[in-house]
Amino acid sequence: MNQSSVSKTAVSKLLSPSELVTRARSIKLLLLDVDGVLTDGRLYFSNEGDELKSFCTLDGQGIKALQKSGVKVGIITGRTSNLVAKRAFDLGIQLLVQGREDKWEALQEILGEHRFALGEIAFMGDDWPDLKVMSRVGLALTPANGHFTVVERSHWQSQARGGEGAVREACDMLMKAQDTFDQILESYLGENVI
């Protein structure tokens, strides 16, 4: 059975625009996977064994804007990388859990320190290790190139691919649903706009 025949028989969980807005209004925490979401999913290594990652500046700006709007942002990833720690620090992300294949367990640790209801959490993932969390939180998000089984179980899918602005789309969607998008945009425009 090929991928297209499987995905044609599955029932999509993508929400209608009104259902999406209803759920998105409740979100207080956006959690992100790294490889395939904040990056294009490719793993780059130098001859010396150094790992390289490429991050999208649009995603970074979206994360900063979303945090400015009052929604916290965190990262849960199965791999461990100093590059991810630096990127999180640069973006002001304080919730960072690395090297955890069981992302549900990692989320339980976060919830032990921070009081969020599952319905107040959105998670953006792209592959099977993300499904346990995505199937239990209020809003399951995936990039355009998420694995078809993840797409089938997501409430929303970006038009952009992972590492190419998918996270920015998610941030914009959340701010628009929460009526903070225009206010945050105006804070970047400053006064005396023509």
Phi, psi and omega in degrees: 000126182272170184301318184293323179290326178293312184292336178288333182270343182281153178265122181283146177259006180305134185274154172292160180306320181289321177295321179298313180299318180301312180291318184296330179298333183272352188286128177243348181217125172254120176254142185232141165281167180257289186292117182097350178240295175280342175235176180281001177091350178278146177251121182252133178228139175279171177299334179276357179092005178287137179271140178237143177224149178243125180247149181269129180293330176299317178298316180300316179294321177297318178298314179298317180295317180297318178296322178297330180283349179111356178269128177282152178232138178222169181231133169233122183221148180284336180263162176243129184209132174296330179297320179292319178299319179293317179297317178299315179299314181299329182267000180076021178275118181262337178271099182225119176235117182244160174070031184236104177293324178272092185287335176295316177297320178297319178297321179300323177295317178299316182292337176291335181255337183230131185273096173231139170280152180302326178292347179265005184246135169248144177229132177249117180222171185227351185213178189308319180299345181270345190295324182300317178287313184301327182280357183239347182266172184293330183216117179259119184243149177213150176284170182304328183258022174298151178302142186303328179289333176283319177303317181299336183252011181260154176271338184208144178228133178286163173275333180275153177279162175303137180078002182231028177108005180298318180293322177299317177300318180296317179297314179299317180300316180295316180294321178295318179296327182266009178057036177246351185303307183297320180297316180292319177301315181298328179295337177273336181283326183078188183273167175060043177283132182279000000 
